[in-house]
Amino acid sequence: MKFKAELRNIRTFSKLVAALSALDKVVWVRLESKAVRFVVIPDRGSQVWALFSRDFFFDPDTFTLQSKNVDNAIDLEVTLASLQRALRSALNSTDAVLKLTKRDDVPVLSMTIHTMTNPRGLGAFGFGPISAPGGGGGGNARFRESTFGSTFDEGAGAAGSGGPGREESLELLAKSEREKVVLQDMPVRVMKAEAMKSIMEPVVPESDVNIELPPLMQLKAVSDRFTKLAAHTTSSGSGGLGLAPAGFSTAAGSGGNSAGGGGAGPKLEISANMYGMLRLRLMTDALSVETVWNDLENPVMNEDMLTMPLEEHPSTRYREAGPEKFATVRVDGRDWSRVLSVGRLDGARVIACVIDSTALVLHVYVSRPDDPDDFEDTNTITHVVRRRCVYDYLLGLETKEAGD
């Protein structure tokens, strides 16, 4: 098998990997001819499924993919820490190329990163003097290069701002720049078809309420404050989430809470209606606190994607019931915070689909950095939060066989 491509949108790629790192230590990467997919399935807690178009992260002119699989796909298991470290090294690169190869018979993803070092004598931000050849009369022409532009400073005896002195200084600066090549090797495991057969995308019912969320980092900040408040209430002995009120969801399933956490975290109640209202609530024996967002958008359903007529869809019934009709789910506060880490992706549009007392599905549409208004269905992150456990899906993994 063979894979090689020049990376694009490295900063967005790095932010995506950082969000996945909050959930587990490894990621399954599926490389296809037209798409790239990411799957994170920890031992317990939140799962992640991701789909991006091939051209979002890879230059189509340099993209090469060959596999023995019928669908020409390659499935790899990659350590998120090594992938994140490599992408951080490439943030300020002139170009970076990702290639599947072997080192001592061990398969690795090798990232070759090209950067330009600072000219000799310049600081970290490119400031500093470079002396030009003799200017006569004690003159001393100097050229200073910075990230904010270029300036040409003349000494007291230098004649004119142009001429050979400036050109020679520019030439010296160009010659003093050196290309730096960094090689980052990430050991990977090539996944076999048998291992991929067990990966199944969950099926959820039709949503009761669809609503566009406020910025995820804003929502995360409020959720984290509620979770800390609940923890403080428990530790101070003034009540506690260990004794949940009647009708309140308790432990997060038989598998416990998400990776990286201890016991079950505080439970947050998320409610929404079909009239642009979202409510986040914390309830304990000692306190009840909530935050409400109004005037949010309830997006129109795409009838072509529905399994039933729009008139019979649950969201239509909720709209007809009026603004007092809410769909509600309760989630683990710590897991919910990890799910919301995907909000670090810039310019993402988030649609929440609430299935009352069952699940919360977040569709995160990611736009291209060079065109923030162009949201593609193929660059989509979907979170599914079930009633008794938190799952985080990035839409689109197909359960096809893979391997070599």
GIHUUR-V984784 format. One record per residue. N is the residue number from 0. RES is the residue in three letters. NEAR is the number of other ideal C-beta (glycine too) atoms within 8 Angstrom. Layout:
# GIHUUR-V984784
<<N	RES	NEAR> <N	RES	NEAR>>
This chain:
# GIHUUR-V984784
<<0	MET	9> <1	LYS	8> <2	PHE	12> <3	LYS	10> <4	ALA	13> <5	GLU	10> <6	LEU	15> <7	ARG	9> <8	ASN	10> <9	ILE	12> <10	ARG	8> <11	THR	12> <12	PHE	11> <13	SER	12> <14	LYS	11> <15	LEU	12> <16	VAL	13> <17	ALA	11> <18	ALA	12> <19	LEU	14> <20	SER	11> <21	ALA	8> <22	LEU	17> <23	ASP	12> <24	LYS	6> <25	VAL	9> <26	VAL	14> <27	TRP	14> <28	VAL	11> <29	ARG	14> <30	LEU	10> <31	GLU	12> <32	SER	7> <33	LYS	5> <34	ALA	11> <35	VAL	14> <36	ARG	14> <37	PHE	14> <38	VAL	13> <39	VAL	15> <40	ILE	8> <41	PRO	11> <42	ASP	5> <43	ARG	8> <44	GLY	17> <45	SER	14> <46	GLN	12> <47	VAL	15> <48	TRP	14> <49	ALA	14> <50	LEU	13> <51	PHE	12> <52	SER	10> <53	ARG	13> <54	ASP	8> <55	PHE	15> <56	PHE	10> <57	PHE	14> <58	ASP	10> <59	PRO	7> <60	ASP	4> <61	THR	10> <62	PHE	10> <63	THR	8> <64	LEU	12> <65	GLN	7> <66	SER	11> <67	LYS	5> <68	ASN	12> <69	VAL	4> <70	ASP	8> <71	ASN	9> <72	ALA	12> <73	ILE	14> <74	ASP	14> <75	LEU	15> <76	GLU	10> <77	VAL	13> <78	THR	9> <79	LEU	14> <80	ALA	8> <81	SER	11> <82	LEU	13> <83	GLN	12> <84	ARG	9> <85	ALA	12> <86	LEU	13> <87	ARG	8> <88	SER	11> <89	ALA	14> <90	LEU	9> <91	ASN	4> <92	SER	12> <93	THR	6> <94	ASP	8> <95	ALA	12> <96	VAL	11> <97	LEU	13> <98	LYS	11> <99	LEU	14> <100	THR	7> <101	LYS	7> <102	ARG	8> <103	ASP	4> <104	ASP	4> <105	VAL	7> <106	PRO	10> <107	VAL	12> <108	LEU	12> <109	SER	13> <110	MET	17> <111	THR	10> <112	ILE	14> <113	HIS	10> <114	THR	10> <115	MET	7> <116	THR	8> <117	ASN	8> <118	PRO	12> <119	ARG	5> <120	GLY	7> <121	LEU	10> <122	GLY	7> <123	ALA	4> <124	PHE	6> <125	GLY	11> <126	PHE	8> <127	GLY	9> <128	PRO	7> <129	ILE	14> <130	SER	5> <131	ALA	13> <132	PRO	5> <133	GLY	3> <134	GLY	13> <135	GLY	6> <136	GLY	5> <137	GLY	7> <138	GLY	12> <139	ASN	10> <140	ALA	14> <141	ARG	13> <142	PHE	16> <143	ARG	12> <144	GLU	9> <145	SER	10> <146	THR	4> <147	PHE	3> <148	GLY	4> <149	SER	7> <150	THR	7> <151	PHE	11> <152	ASP	8> <153	GLU	10> <154	GLY	11> <155	ALA	6> <156	GLY	10> <157	ALA	11> <158	ALA	6> <159	GLY	6> <160	SER	5> <161	GLY	4> <162	GLY	7> <163	PRO	5> <164	GLY	11> <165	ARG	13> <166	GLU	8> <167	GLU	10> <168	SER	14> <169	LEU	9> <170	GLU	8> <171	LEU	11> <172	LEU	12> <173	ALA	7> <174	LYS	6> <175	SER	10> <176	GLU	10> <177	ARG	6> <178	GLU	9> <179	LYS	8> <180	VAL	7> <181	VAL	10> <182	LEU	8> <183	GLN	12> <184	ASP	9> <185	MET	13> <186	PRO	9> <187	VAL	11> <188	ARG	7> <189	VAL	11> <190	MET	11> <191	LYS	9> <192	ALA	9> <193	GLU	6> <194	ALA	9> <195	MET	14> <196	LYS	8> <197	SER	5> <198	ILE	10> <199	MET	5> <200	GLU	8> <201	PRO	7> <202	VAL	3> <203	VAL	8> <204	PRO	7> <205	GLU	10> <206	SER	12> <207	ASP	11> <208	VAL	16> <209	ASN	12> <210	ILE	16> <211	GLU	10> <212	LEU	12> <213	PRO	8> <214	PRO	7> <215	LEU	13> <216	MET	9> <217	GLN	8> <218	LEU	13> <219	LYS	12> <220	ALA	8> <221	VAL	10> <222	SER	14> <223	ASP	9> <224	ARG	8> <225	PHE	15> <226	THR	15> <227	LYS	8> <228	LEU	11> <229	ALA	13> <230	ALA	9> <231	HIS	8> <232	THR	14> <233	THR	13> <234	SER	6> <235	SER	6> <236	GLY	5> <237	SER	6> <238	GLY	9> <239	GLY	11> <240	LEU	11> <241	GLY	5> <242	LEU	6> <243	ALA	8> <244	PRO	7> <245	ALA	3> <246	GLY	3> <247	PHE	9> <248	SER	8> <249	THR	6> <250	ALA	6> <251	ALA	14> <252	GLY	8> <253	SER	3> <254	GLY	8> <255	GLY	11> <256	ASN	15> <257	SER	14> <258	ALA	10> <259	GLY	6> <260	GLY	11> <261	GLY	3> <262	GLY	6> <263	ALA	8> <264	GLY	13> <265	PRO	14> <266	LYS	13> <267	LEU	15> <268	GLU	12> <269	ILE	14> <270	SER	11> <271	ALA	12> <272	ASN	14> <273	MET	10> <274	TYR	8> <275	GLY	9> <276	MET	12> <277	LEU	13> <278	ARG	13> <279	LEU	14> <280	ARG	12> <281	LEU	16> <282	MET	8> <283	THR	14> <284	ASP	6> <285	ALA	7> <286	LEU	9> <287	SER	7> <288	VAL	8> <289	GLU	8> <290	THR	9> <291	VAL	8> <292	TRP	9> <293	ASN	6> <294	ASP	4> <295	LEU	12> <296	GLU	6> <297	ASN	11> <298	PRO	8> <299	VAL	3> <300	MET	10> <301	ASN	6> <302	GLU	7> <303	ASP	4> <304	MET	5> <305	LEU	11> <306	THR	3> <307	MET	7> <308	PRO	7> <309	LEU	9> <310	GLU	5> <311	GLU	6> <312	HIS	12> <313	PRO	9> <314	SER	13> <315	THR	10> <316	ARG	9> <317	TYR	13> <318	ARG	9> <319	GLU	6> <320	ALA	7> <321	GLY	6> <322	PRO	6> <323	GLU	6> <324	LYS	9> <325	PHE	10> <326	ALA	14> <327	THR	10> <328	VAL	15> <329	ARG	10> <330	VAL	12> <331	ASP	15> <332	GLY	15> <333	ARG	12> <334	ASP	18> <335	TRP	13> <336	SER	12> <337	ARG	15> <338	VAL	13> <339	LEU	12> <340	SER	12> <341	VAL	14> <342	GLY	12> <343	ARG	9> <344	LEU	13> <345	ASP	8> <346	GLY	8> <347	ALA	13> <348	ARG	9> <349	VAL	12> <350	ILE	12> <351	ALA	15> <352	CYS	11> <353	VAL	17> <354	ILE	15> <355	ASP	9> <356	SER	6> <357	THR	9> <358	ALA	12> <359	LEU	13> <360	VAL	15> <361	LEU	15> <362	HIS	12> <363	VAL	15> <364	TYR	14> <365	VAL	14> <366	SER	14> <367	ARG	10> <368	PRO	10> <369	ASP	3> <370	ASP	7> <371	PRO	8> <372	ASP	5> <373	ASP	7> <374	PHE	9> <375	GLU	12> <376	ASP	6> <377	THR	10> <378	ASN	13> <379	THR	14> <380	ILE	14> <381	THR	12> <382	HIS	13> <383	VAL	13> <384	VAL	15> <385	ARG	10> <386	ARG	9> <387	ARG	7> <388	CYS	12> <389	VAL	16> <390	TYR	12> <391	ASP	15> <392	TYR	13> <393	LEU	13> <394	LEU	10> <395	GLY	11> <396	LEU	11> <397	GLU	5> <398	THR	8> <399	LYS	7> <400	GLU	9> <401	ALA	14> <402	GLY	13> <403	ASP	8>>
